[in-house]
Amino acid sequence: MDNNHKSRILHVIYCMDPGGIENWLMNLLRVINKDRFQMDFLVHTTKAGVYDEEILNLGSNLYRCPWPNRPLKYSRNLKKMIQRHGPYNVIHSHVHHFSGWVLRSAHHAGIPIRIAHSHSDIAELISQSSWIRKVYYIYMKYFVRRHATAGIAVSKQSAVSLFGTKWKSDPRWQIVHCGIDMAPFKKSVDQSAIRRKLGIPSGSLVVGHAGRFSEEKNHPFIINVFFEIIRKMPSVRLLLVGDGENLIKIKKLAQKKGLYNKIIFTGLRNDVVDLMLGAMDVFLFPSIIEGLPLAVIEAQAAGLPCILSEYIPCEADIIPPLIYRVPLSIKAKECANIIIDIYKMKKCEGLSQHKYLQMVVNSPFNLKVSKLKLEAIYRQE
């Protein structure tokens, strides 16, 4: 099939660095039928992304349009870019409310299939915003309703966040769970070697987290909980995977509490699955804003007990025996005790990661499921 008969899709995202959305898009790019679909990327930054080189090596194009805070200039540049590199059959926007402006511009540029993808529930953020910001959200939601031919949400809450409380009454809007690649979870890893490389003492409890260092991930709470655990278990380690604008702030907090030498800051990694399988004992994810975090799905595939805040959608609970929910009003000491009890129980039970992985394989969070659903949307089937 020649290039003229492919469905050409332009994904719009801030930057292609490792993260939940970006990892999912890369997994999708690696497995999608390239005879039928051409996936290209438009990013809102001039900064090089970790995945940029792989995107190009896989035969996709990457364009830069870094002026989302200047909407008229952004719109002009986006249209020029589409005219120069198009035509595109589909534009798939992953930038939440700003998707309204992206899809408006794409409509004027003549792209027939325009998808707004809601990956987050930002209701709490909106409620705390200034009136000017609230007006912005109202206008962007209006543009989404007016210009989107389809809308995808990762959870019910994220659907409400972008498409409104009556989203179910509009046939354009639907939930498609982002899937994860199961293959990395099926391999065996050398736990001793992984822990030794990270400098983790043998037999230590390791509390893990994977996510961007941003306000919504609530890293200060993680540090406070770790502070309480270490009082009872001095050999415990905290493994924090990721990067972000709050990394320096969290490192300073760790130093202030005298915990820095007991915390492993890995930065961005492409072997998160190995770290989950080989290093972590429990997974702590106390976010205050979320859509449906794939890190929680991955942690369950790795067989890890997951301590989650009430802001993680219940759709993420694939394996109930692994899920422990705590309110963010809980004291750090209480949460620490829960983690210690879970760890002791896990050591006694000897949970089977293979059994739990199979449950995730059979769930809607299998990458193969989301791939088929997306292909149908792209083809308007």
VOKELUM-90393 format. One record per atom (N, C-alpha, C): z, x, y. Coordinates in steps of 0.05 Angstrom, whole numbers, padded with zeros to 5 digits, always signed. Layout:
REM residues N
ZXY
...
This chain:
REM residues 381
+00000+00017-00024
+00000+00000+00000
+00000+00018+00025
-00019+00013+00043
-00021+00031+00066
+00000+00023+00088
+00002+00040+00108
+00023+00037+00128
+00020+00011+00143
-00005+00001+00146
-00010-00024+00161
+00002-00048+00148
+00007-00047+00121
+00017-00070+00107
+00047-00068+00102
+00060-00047+00112
+00089-00045+00110
+00102-00062+00131
+00126-00072+00125
+00143-00084+00145
+00157-00060+00160
+00152-00058+00186
+00164-00037+00201
+00189-00047+00215
+00211-00034+00210
+00238-00043+00219
+00249-00022+00238
+00258-00030+00261
+00271-00012+00280
+00301-00019+00282
+00318-00001+00272
+00347-00005+00273
+00357+00006+00300
+00374-00009+00313
+00385+00000+00339
+00415+00005+00335
+00424+00029+00341
+00452+00036+00336
+00459+00058+00356
+00485+00062+00361
+00493+00082+00382
+00485+00110+00373
+00494+00119+00350
+00489+00146+00341
+00491+00147+00311
+00475+00165+00298
+00475+00166+00269
+00494+00188+00259
+00519+00185+00265
+00540+00202+00254
+00554+00186+00231
+00566+00200+00212
+00579+00186+00190
+00600+00166+00200
+00598+00142+00190
+00616+00119+00196
+00608+00097+00178
+00623+00075+00178
+00618+00053+00159
+00590+00042+00161
+00581+00035+00185
+00554+00024+00189
+00533+00045+00183
+00537+00069+00193
+00517+00090+00190
+00514+00099+00161
+00537+00101+00147
+00535+00108+00118
+00520+00087+00103
+00525+00062+00109
+00511+00040+00096
+00481+00041+00102
+00474+00046+00127
+00445+00047+00134
+00432+00070+00120
+00445+00093+00117
+00434+00116+00103
+00430+00110+00074
+00450+00097+00061
+00447+00090+00033
+00424+00070+00030
+00421+00052+00049
+00399+00033+00048
+00372+00047+00050
+00371+00066+00069
+00346+00082+00073
+00338+00097+00048
+00358+00108+00034
+00353+00124+00010
+00341+00107-00013
+00348+00081-00014
+00340+00065-00037
+00319+00044-00031
+00313+00039-00006
+00294+00017+00000
+00266+00025-00009
+00250+00005-00016
+00223+00009-00025
+00206+00019-00002
+00199+00044-00001
+00185+00056+00022
+00155+00049+00021
+00145+00037+00000
+00118+00027+00000
+00116+00001+00014
+00139-00013+00017
+00138-00040+00030
+00152-00040+00057
+00171-00020+00061
+00187-00021+00085
+00188+00007+00098
+00184+00008+00125
+00187+00032+00140
+00211+00028+00159
+00233+00043+00154
+00257+00040+00171
+00258+00063+00191
+00258+00056+00217
+00261+00075+00238
+00287+00069+00253
+00295+00088+00270
+00321+00086+00284
+00318+00091+00314
+00331+00075+00330
+00333+00079+00358
+00363+00083+00365
+00370+00105+00377
+00398+00111+00383
+00403+00111+00413
+00428+00106+00421
+00435+00104+00449
+00449+00129+00459
+00440+00152+00449
+00453+00177+00458
+00432+00200+00456
+00436+00220+00473
+00420+00244+00471
+00432+00264+00452
+00457+00259+00443
+00470+00277+00425
+00458+00276+00397
+00454+00299+00385
+00444+00299+00357
+00465+00287+00338
+00455+00271+00320
+00473+00259+00300
+00472+00274+00274
+00493+00272+00258
+00495+00287+00233
+00472+00279+00214
+00464+00253+00215
+00444+00243+00197
+00415+00246+00207
+00412+00256+00231
+00385+00257+00243
+00365+00272+00226
+00372+00295+00216
+00354+00311+00200
+00346+00297+00174
+00365+00285+00161
+00359+00271+00136
+00341+00247+00141
+00345+00233+00163
+00328+00211+00170
+00299+00219+00172
+00295+00241+00186
+00267+00252+00189
+00256+00261+00163
+00273+00274+00146
+00263+00284+00120
+00256+00262+00101
+00268+00238+00105
+00262+00215+00088
+00238+00199+00098
+00224+00210+00119
+00200+00198+00128
+00204+00177+00150
+00228+00175+00161
+00233+00156+00182
+00231+00170+00209
+00228+00154+00230
+00227+00164+00257
+00253+00158+00271
+00260+00174+00291
+00284+00171+00307
+00278+00173+00336
+00285+00153+00352
+00279+00153+00380
+00305+00151+00396
+00304+00160+00421
+00328+00160+00438
+00324+00143+00463
+00342+00124+00468
+00341+00107+00491
+00369+00105+00503
+00378+00126+00516
+00407+00128+00523
+00416+00116+00549
+00408+00091+00555
+00417+00080+00580
+00427+00051+00577
+00444+00046+00557
+00454+00018+00554
+00471+00008+00577
+00482+00026+00593
+00499+00017+00616
+00482+00012+00641
+00455+00016+00638
+00437+00009+00660
+00416-00009+00648
+00422-00035+00645
+00406-00053+00629
+00377-00056+00636
+00371-00056+00662
+00343-00060+00670
+00326-00035+00663
+00338-00011+00668
+00324+00013+00660
+00322+00016+00630
+00343+00008+00616
+00343+00009+00587
+00321-00009+00576
+00319-00034+00587
+00299-00053+00578
+00271-00042+00582
+00266-00030+00605
+00239-00019+00610
+00233+00004+00590
+00252+00021+00585
+00248+00043+00567
+00244+00034+00538
+00260+00014+00530
+00257+00003+00503
+00229-00008+00499
+00220-00024+00518
+00193-00036+00516
+00171-00014+00514
+00174+00006+00531
+00155+00028+00530
+00155+00042+00503
+00179+00046+00492
+00181+00059+00467
+00168+00043+00444
+00173+00017+00445
+00161-00001+00425
+00131-00001+00427
+00121-00002+00452
+00092-00002+00456
+00080+00024+00446
+00094+00047+00451
+00084+00073+00443
+00085+00078+00413
+00106+00069+00400
+00110+00076+00372
+00106+00052+00353
+00103+00028+00365
+00100+00004+00348
+00072+00001+00338
+00065-00023+00329
+00082-00047+00331
+00103-00048+00309
+00125-00062+00314
+00146-00067+00295
+00147-00096+00287
+00152-00101+00262
+00155-00129+00252
+00183-00139+00257
+00202-00120+00256
+00231-00127+00256
+00246-00108+00275
+00264-00119+00291
+00284-00103+00304
+00311-00112+00294
+00328-00094+00285
+00354-00100+00273
+00375-00085+00289
+00390-00100+00305
+00409-00089+00324
+00437-00089+00314
+00451-00066+00315
+00478-00063+00304
+00498-00057+00327
+00492-00065+00351
+00509-00058+00374
+00524-00082+00385
+00532-00100+00368
+00549-00123+00373
+00538-00139+00398
+00555-00143+00418
+00547-00161+00440
+00522-00150+00455
+00519-00124+00457
+00496-00113+00471
+00470-00119+00456
+00473-00129+00431
+00449-00138+00416
+00435-00160+00432
+00449-00176+00448
+00436-00196+00463
+00415-00185+00482
+00422-00163+00495
+00402-00151+00513
+00380-00137+00498
+00387-00124+00476
+00367-00111+00459
+00346-00131+00449
+00356-00154+00439
+00337-00173+00428
+00321-00187+00449
+00333-00191+00473
+00318-00201+00496
+00295-00183+00502
+00300-00157+00504
+00279-00137+00510
+00258-00137+00488
+00267-00139+00462
+00249-00138+00440
+00231-00163+00439
+00243-00186+00447
+00227-00211+00449
+00204-00207+00468
+00211-00196+00492
+00190-00192+00512
+00170-00171+00503
+00178-00153+00485
+00160-00133+00475
+00143-00143+00452
+00148-00168+00443
+00132-00180+00422
+00140-00175+00393
+00165-00167+00388
+00173-00163+00361
+00181-00190+00349
+00168-00199+00327
+00172-00227+00318
+00199-00232+00304
+00210-00213+00289
+00235-00217+00275
+00257-00201+00289
+00277-00215+00299
+00298-00202+00316
+00325-00209+00304
+00339-00188+00294
+00364-00193+00280
+00387-00181+00295
+00408-00198+00300
+00433-00188+00311
+00453-00186+00287
+00465-00162+00285
+00483-00157+00263
+00511-00153+00274
+00530-00170+00266
+00558-00168+00275
+00574-00154+00254
+00583-00130+00260
+00599-00113+00242
+00629-00114+00248
+00637-00128+00270
+00665-00127+00279
+00674-00155+00288
+00700-00158+00287
+00714-00181+00299
+00728-00171+00323
+00718-00176+00347
+00730-00165+00371
+00743-00187+00388
+00752-00209+00375
+00765-00231+00389
+00789-00221+00405
+00805-00204+00393
+00829-00194+00406
+00822-00177+00430
+00801-00161+00427
+00792-00144+00449
+00782-00161+00473
+00767-00182+00467
+00756-00200+00487
+00779-00213+00502
+00799-00222+00488
+00822-00236+00500
+00837-00219+00520
+00836-00192+00516
+00850-00174+00534
+00832-00162+00555
+00807-00171+00556
+00788-00159+00575
+00790-00172+00603
+00779-00158+00623
+00778-00168+00650
+00759-00192+00651
+00760-00208+00672
+00743-00231+00674
+00713-00222+00676
+00708-00199+00688
+00681-00189+00690
+00670-00183+00662
+00687-00170+00646
+00679-00164+00619
+00675-00190+00602
+00692-00209+00607
+00689-00235+00592
+00663-00248+00600
+00655-00247+00625
+00629-00258+00634
+00606-00244+00619
+00609-00217+00617
+00589-00202+00603
+00586-00212+00574
+00608-00216+00560
+00607-00225+00532
+00594-00253+00531
+00600-00270+00550
+00588-00297+00549
+00557-00295+00552
+00548-00278+00571
+00519-00275+00575
+00506-00263+00551
+00518-00243+00539
+00506-00230+00516
+00504-00249+00492
+00525-00265+00488
+00524-00285+00466
+00502-00305+00471
+00498-00312+00497
+00477-00331+00504
+00450-00319+00497
+00446-00293+00503
+00420-00280+00497
+00416-00277+00467
+00438-00273+00452
+00436-00272+00422
+00426-00299+00412
+00439-00320+00421
+00430-00347+00412
+00401-00353+00420
+00393-00344+00443
+00366-00350+00453
+00344-00333+00440
+00350-00308+00434
+00329-00289+00426
+00330-00280+00397
+00352-00285+00383
+00354-00276+00355
+00339-00296+00337
+00323-00286+00319
+00311-00303+00299
+00328-00304+00274
+00347-00285+00272
+00366-00285+00249
+00391-00270+00258
+00413-00277+00245
+00438-00264+00251
+00453-00258+00226
+00464-00234+00224
+00479-00226+00200
+00507-00218+00208
+00527-00227+00192
+00554-00218+00197
+00566-00208+00171
+00584-00189+00174
+00596-00177+00150
+00620-00193+00139
+00630-00212+00155
+00653-00228+00147
+00652-00253+00164
+00669-00273+00157
+00671-00298+00172
+00680-00293+00200
+00701-00275+00203
+00712-00270+00229
+00691-00256+00247
+00675-00238+00236
+00655-00225+00252
+00632-00244+00260
+00628-00264+00243
+00608-00284+00249
+00617-00301+00273
+00642-00309+00273
+00653-00324+00296
+00652-00307+00321
+00658-00281+00318
+00660-00263+00341
+00634-00262+00357
+00611-00262+00343
+00585-00259+00357
+00569-00286+00359
+00572-00303+00338
+00555-00327+00337
+00570-00352+00344
+00596-00351+00348
+00612-00374+00356
+00625-00389+00333
+00643-00407+00339
+00658-00420+00318
+00642-00439+00302
+00619-00448+00312
+00601-00467+00298
+00578-00453+00284
+00582-00427+00278
+00560-00411+00267
+00548-00423+00242
+00564-00436+00225
+00554-00447+00200
+00533-00469+00204
+00533-00481+00227
+00514-00503+00232
+00487-00493+00240
+00484-00468+00245
+00458-00456+00253
+00447-00441+00229
+00424-00449+00218
+00413-00436+00194
+00405-00407+00198
+00404-00398+00223
+00396-00370+00228
+00418-00351+00220
+00443-00360+00221
+00466-00342+00217
+00475-00343+00188
+00481-00319+00177
+00490-00318+00150
+00508-00293+00146
+00523-00293+00125
+00540-00270+00118
+00526-00254+00097
+00522-00228+00102
+00512-00209+00082
+00532-00186+00081
+00546-00183+00059
+00565-00161+00057
+00550-00134+00055
+00557-00115+00071
+00545-00088+00068
+00555-00077+00041
+00537-00064+00027
+00544-00054+00000
+00547-00024+00000
+00560-00014-00021
+00564+00015-00024
+00549+00024-00049
+00541+00049-00049
+00527+00062-00072
+00549+00068-00093
+00544+00058-00117
+00564+00061-00138
+00563+00087-00153
+00540+00100-00152
+00536+00124-00168
+00557+00146-00163
+00564+00153-00138
+00583+00174-00134
+00611+00169-00146
+00617+00144-00151
+00644+00137-00162
+00644+00140-00192
+00621+00144-00204
+00620+00145-00234
+00623+00174-00244
+00621+00193-00226
+00623+00221-00235
+00653+00229-00238
+00658+00249-00254
+00685+00259-00257
+00689+00281-00237
+00713+00283-00226
+00719+00304-00207
+00743+00320-00217
+00745+00345-00208
+00767+00362-00215
+00789+00359-00193
+00808+00342-00199
+00829+00336-00179
+00844+00361-00171
+00851+00377-00190
+00867+00402-00184
+00851+00420-00165
+00825+00423-00170
+00808+00440-00153
+00806+00429-00125
+00802+00403-00123
+00799+00390-00097
+00824+00393-00081
+00847+00388-00094
+00873+00390-00080
+00879+00419-00072
+00872+00438-00090
+00877+00466-00084
+00861+00475-00060
+00836+00466-00059
+00819+00473-00036
+00829+00463-00010
+00843+00439-00011
+00854+00427+00013
+00882+00438+00020
+00893+00454+00002
+00919+00465+00006
+00942+00445+00001
+00937+00426-00018
+00956+00406-00024
+00973+00416-00048
+00999+00416-00046
+01016+00425-00068
+01013+00408-00093
+01015+00419-00116
+01012+00404-00141
+01034+00383-00143
+01026+00359-00151
+01045+00337-00155
+01053+00322-00130
+01041+00329-00107
+01049+00316-00082
+01036+00289-00079
+01050+00271-00066
+01039+00245-00058
+01020+00250-00035
+00995+00239-00036
+00976+00242-00014
+00968+00215-00004
+00975+00209+00021
+00967+00185+00034
+00941+00190+00049
+00921+00173+00044
+00895+00178+00056
+00886+00157+00075
+00868+00165+00093
+00854+00146+00111
+00827+00158+00117
+00807+00141+00119
+00780+00149+00127
+00770+00130+00148
+00764+00141+00171
+00755+00124+00193
+00754+00139+00219
+00739+00128+00238
+00736+00141+00264
+00763+00142+00279
+00768+00163+00293
+00792+00166+00309
+00788+00151+00335
+00793+00124+00334
+00790+00107+00357
+00813+00088+00358
+00817+00074+00380
+00840+00056+00384
+00843+00036+00361
+00820+00024+00353
+00822+00002+00334
+00832+00011+00306
+00829+00036+00300
+00838+00046+00273
+00868+00050+00272
+00881+00051+00295
+00911+00051+00295
+00923+00076+00282
+00913+00099+00289
+00924+00124+00277
+00953+00129+00285
+00962+00122+00309
+00991+00127+00315
+01009+00114+00295
+01002+00090+00286
+01019+00076+00266
+01019+00093+00240
+00996+00103+00232
+00994+00120+00208
+01013+00144+00210
+01012+00157+00234
+01029+00180+00238
+01059+00173+00236
+01066+00150+00248
+01094+00141+00247
+01103+00134+00219
+01086+00122+00203
+01092+00116+00175
+01096+00142+00160
+01077+00161+00164
+01079+00187+00150
+01105+00201+00157
+01113+00199+00183
+01139+00211+00191
+01162+00201+00175
+01162+00175+00169
+01183+00163+00153
+01181+00170+00124
+01157+00173+00113
+01154+00180+00085
+01164+00209+00080
+01158+00226+00099
+01164+00255+00095
+01195+00260+00095
+01210+00241+00107
+01239+00244+00107
+01250+00241+00078
+01236+00225+00062
+01245+00220+00034
+01230+00238+00014
+01205+00246+00021
+01189+00262+00003
+01177+00285+00019
+01191+00307+00022
+01182+00329+00038
+01155+00341+00030
+01147+00337+00005
+01122+00350-00004
+01097+00332+00001
+01101+00308+00012
+01079+00290+00017
+01059+00302+00037
+01034+00294+00034
+01012+00303+00053
+00997+00278+00062
+00987+00281+00087
+00970+00260+00098
+00942+00271+00102
+00922+00257+00090
+00894+00266+00091
+00878+00247+00109
+00870+00257+00132
+00855+00240+00152
+00826+00250+00153
+00808+00232+00145
+00780+00239+00145
+00766+00225+00169
+00751+00240+00184
+00736+00229+00206
+00738+00245+00232
+00725+00235+00252
+00724+00247+00279
+00724+00225+00299
+00726+00231+00324
+00725+00211+00345
+00740+00218+00370
+00739+00200+00389
+00749+00207+00416
+00779+00210+00417
+00794+00200+00397
+00823+00202+00397
+00834+00224+00379
+00817+00240+00368
+00825+00261+00350
+00845+00280+00363
+00839+00290+00386
+00857+00309+00400
+00884+00296+00406
+00883+00271+00414
+00908+00256+00420
+00926+00253+00396
+00913+00248+00373
+00929+00244+00348
+00940+00271+00338
+00924+00292+00342
+00934+00319+00334
+00958+00327+00351
+00958+00320+00377
+00981+00325+00395
+01005+00309+00386
+01001+00284+00378
+01023+00268+00368
+01035+00280+00343
+01018+00289+00325
+01027+00302+00300
+01044+00327+00306
+01035+00342+00326
+01050+00367+00334
+01077+00359+00346
+01077+00339+00363
+01101+00330+00376
+01122+00321+00355
+01113+00309+00334
+01132+00299+00313
+01138+00320+00292
+01126+00344+00295
+01131+00365+00276
+01117+00361+00249
+01094+00346+00249
+01081+00339+00224
+01054+00354+00220
+01046+00369+00240
+01018+00379+00240
+01012+00395+00214
+01030+00411+00205
+01025+00428+00182
+01024+00412+00155
+01032+00387+00156
+01032+00371+00132
+01008+00351+00132
+00992+00353+00153
+00969+00335+00155
+00943+00350+00153
+00924+00340+00136
+00898+00353+00133
+00878+00337+00149
+00868+00348+00171
+00847+00336+00187
+00820+00347+00176
+00805+00331+00163
+00780+00342+00150
+00756+00342+00168
+00757+00326+00190
+00733+00322+00206
+00713+00304+00191
+00688+00304+00200
+00667+00289+00187
+00661+00302+00160
+00659+00286+00139
+00653+00296+00112
+00632+00279+00099
+00616+00292+00082
+00597+00277+00066
+00606+00275+00037
+00631+00282+00032
+00642+00280+00005
+00667+00263+00004
+00667+00241+00020
+00691+00224+00022
+00699+00213-00005
+00678+00206-00021
+00684+00195-00048
+00700+00215-00065
+00692+00241-00064
+00707+00261-00079
+00736+00263-00069
+00740+00260-00043
+00767+00262-00032
+00784+00238-00041
+00771+00215-00043
+00785+00191-00052
+00792+00194-00082
+00773+00203-00097
+00777+00205-00126
+00796+00228-00133
+00794+00250-00118
+00807+00275-00126
+00833+00282-00111
+00836+00270-00087
+00859+00279-00071
+00878+00257-00063
+00868+00233-00058
+00885+00211-00048
+00900+00196-00071
+00924+00188-00064
+00940+00171-00083
+00941+00142-00073
+00944+00139-00047
+00944+00112-00035
+00927+00113-00010
+00917+00090-00002
+00899+00088+00021
+00912+00070+00042
+00917+00080+00066
+00930+00065+00087
+00909+00059+00109
+00906+00033+00115
+00885+00025+00134
+00896+00002+00152
+00910+00010+00173
+00924-00010+00189
+00909-00018+00215
+00883-00022+00213
+00867-00028+00237
+00876-00053+00252
+00871-00052+00278
+00877-00075+00295
+00852-00091+00302
+00829-00080+00297
+00803-00094+00300
+00785-00085+00277
+00773-00104+00263
+00755-00097+00241
+00735-00119+00236
+00712-00112+00224
+00693-00132+00214
+00699-00135+00185
+00688-00116+00169
+00695-00113+00141
+00690-00084+00134
+00712-00068+00134
+00709-00039+00131
+00700-00030+00103
+00678-00016+00101
+00668-00006+00075
+00687+00014+00064
+00703+00028+00080
+00722+00048+00070
+00742+00034+00051
+00749+00009+00057
+00768-00005+00040
+00754-00012+00013
+00729-00019+00014
+00714-00024-00011
+00712+00001-00028
+00706+00024-00014
+00704+00049-00028
+00731+00057-00040
+00752+00052-00026
+00779+00059-00037
+00785+00043-00062
+00777+00018-00063
+00781+00002-00087
+00764+00012-00110
+00739+00020-00103
+00721+00031-00124
+00733+00057-00135
+00748+00071-00119
+00762+00096-00128
+00788+00090-00142
+00796+00064-00144
+00820+00057-00157
+00846+00061-00141
+00844+00063-00115
+00867+00069-00098
+00881+00044-00089
+00907+00043-00091
+00923+00021-00079
+00918+00022-00049
+00912-00001-00037
+00905-00002-00008
+00926-00018+00008
+00938-00005+00027
+00957-00018+00045
+00942-00025+00070
+00938-00051+00075
+00920-00061+00096
+00935-00078+00116
+00926-00077+00141
+00937-00095+00161
+00926-00123+00158
+00938-00142+00172
+00929-00170+00169
+00902-00174+00183
+00892-00154+00197
+00866-00156+00211
+00842-00149+00194
+00847-00140+00169
+00825-00135+00151
+00818-00162+00137
+00793-00171+00139
+00786-00197+00127
+00792-00198+00097
+00800-00221+00089
+00807-00225+00060
+00783-00222+00042
+00759-00224+00053
+00735-00219+00037
+00734-00191+00025
+00749-00173+00037
+00750-00145+00027
+00767-00142+00002
+00782-00163-00005
+00801-00161-00027
+00786-00166-00054
+00772-00146-00063
+00757-00149-00088
+00775-00148-00112
+00795-00130-00111
+00813-00125-00133
+00842-00130-00124
+00851-00155-00127
+00878-00163-00116
+00900-00144-00125
+00901-00134-00149
+00924-00116-00156
+00925-00090-00140
+00903-00083-00126
+00903-00059-00110
+00910-00064-00081
+00911-00090-00073
+00914-00097-00045
+00943-00104-00038
+00953-00090-00017
+00979-00096-00006
+00976-00100+00024
+00982-00123+00034
+00979-00129+00062
+01006-00128+00077
+01005-00115+00100
+01030-00113+00116
+01023-00122+00145
+01041-00137+00158
+01036-00144+00186
+01041-00119+00203
+01026-00117+00225
+01029-00094+00242
+01056-00095+00258
+01070-00117+00256
+01097-00119+00268
+01118-00105+00250
+01109-00097+00226
+01128-00084+00207
+01137-00057+00219
+01162-00050+00213
+01172-00024+00222
+01160-00002+00204
+01155+00021+00216
+01143+00043+00202
+01159+00050+00177
+01185+00049+00179
+01203+00056+00157
+01198+00037+00133
+01195+00011+00139
+01190-00009+00118
+01164-00004+00104
+01143+00002+00120
+01117+00008+00109
+01118+00033+00092
+01133+00053+00101
+01136+00078+00085
+01149+00072+00058
+01169+00055+00058
+01182+00049+00032
+01163+00034+00013
+01146+00017+00024
+01126+00003+00008
+01107+00023-00005
+01098+00043+00010
+01080+00063+00000
+01093+00080-00022
+01118+00088-00018
+01132+00103-00038
+01135+00087-00064
+01142+00062-00061
+01145+00045-00085
+01119+00042-00100
+01097+00038-00085
+01071+00035-00097
+01063+00060-00112
+01068+00083-00100
+01061+00108-00112
+01076+00112-00138
+01102+00106-00138
+01118+00109-00163
+01108+00090-00184
+01101+00065-00176
+01091+00046-00195
+01064+00054-00207
+01047+00066-00190
+01021+00075-00198
+01024+00097-00219
+01042+00116-00215
+01047+00138-00234
+01055+00127-00261
+01071+00106-00261
+01081+00095-00286
+01059+00079-00301
+01042+00065-00286
+01022+00047-00298
+00997+00062-00308
+00990+00083-00294
+00965+00097-00301
+00941+00080-00299
+00936+00070-00274
+00914+00051-00269
+00887+00063-00277
+00869+00046-00286
+00842+00055-00295
+00822+00051-00273
+00813+00074-00262
+00792+00073-00241
+00766+00062-00251
+00759+00067-00276
+00734+00058-00288
+00734+00027-00288
+00756+00015-00296
+00758-00014-00297
+00754-00026-00269
+00767-00014-00249
+00765-00025-00222
+00737-00021-00211
+00725+00002-00217
+00698+00007-00207
+00679-00015-00217
+00681-00023-00242
+00664-00043-00254
+00667-00069-00239
+00690-00075-00229
+00695-00100-00214
+00680-00099-00187
+00679-00075-00175
+00665-00072-00150
+00635-00073-00155
+00626-00061-00177
+00597-00061-00184
+00588-00090-00187
+00604-00108-00197
+00597-00136-00202
+00602-00153-00177
+00610-00142-00155
+00616-00157-00131
+00592-00157-00112
+00594-00174-00090
+00573-00174-00070
+00571-00148-00054
+00590-00130-00058
+00590-00105-00043
+00575-00083-00057
+00560-00089-00078
+00542-00071-00090
+00517-00067-00072
+00510-00043-00066
+00488-00037-00048
+00462-00052-00057
+00458-00054-00083
+00434-00068-00093
+00433-00097-00083
+00456-00110-00081
+00456-00138-00072
+00448-00140-00043
+00461-00124-00026
+00454-00126+00003
+00426-00117+00008
+00415-00098-00008
+00388-00089-00004
+00368-00112-00009
+00372-00127-00030
+00355-00149-00037
+00356-00171-00016
+00380-00177-00006
+00383-00198+00015
+00369-00189+00041
+00372-00164+00048
+00359-00154+00073
+00329-00154+00070
+00319-00146+00047
+00290-00146+00044
+00278-00174+00047
+00293-00194+00037
+00284-00222+00040
+00283-00230+00070
+00304-00221+00085
+00304-00228+00113
+00282-00214+00128
+00277-00188+00121
+00256-00173+00134
+00228-00185+00129
+00225-00197+00105
+00200-00209+00097
+00199-00239+00105
+00221-00249+00117
+00223-00277+00123
+00219-00295+00099
+00230-00287+00077
+00227-00303+00052
+00249-00324+00050
